[in-house]
Amino acid sequence: MSFVGKNSIKMEKQEFDRMEAEELIKAAMEAKEHAYVPYSHFRVGAALLTKSGKVYQGCNIENAGYSPTNCAERTAFFKAVYEGEREFAAIAINGDGDDYLYPCGVCRQVMAEFCEPDTFRIFVSKKNGEYREYTLGELFPGAFTKDDIEKARVY
């Protein structure tokens, strides 16, 4: 893994051992510190790993209008896409709660736009770093994707 704008740690494989998962969760915990949450006071951080080994961090950013609020996962994805990344291996999510923090439906849809359902890993964690691992397909079966648009397109 190499953190964008930080010292790098190289990750050669797409399978994750416990230490690699914990490093990604640690990066999500660090990202959480940057959250802008004046309304809910519930901080969330995400760390998105590209297939090339770079890590993009994101935090939740609230807005008084609520619907313009952006989740940590999408902040990380949008940051990575802006930098030219299109292939992703995993994401870790960490929040202030005592329970595992799962991505919302909108974030799952964004993940489905860029990630393979059977190989993209999602690490959901508690505030203490305890985590569970899922694939995108396990958390978002039957996702609507660009393939569905192609199948329905009338020429």
Secondary structure, DSSP 8 states (H G I E B T S, - for coil): -EETTS-B-----SS--HHHHHHHHHHHHHHHTT-B-TTT---EEEEEEETTSEEEEEE-B--TTSTT-B-HHHHHHHHHHHTT---EEEEEEEESSSS-----HHHHHHHHHHS-TTT-EEEEE-TTS-EEEEEHHHHSTT---HHHHHHH---
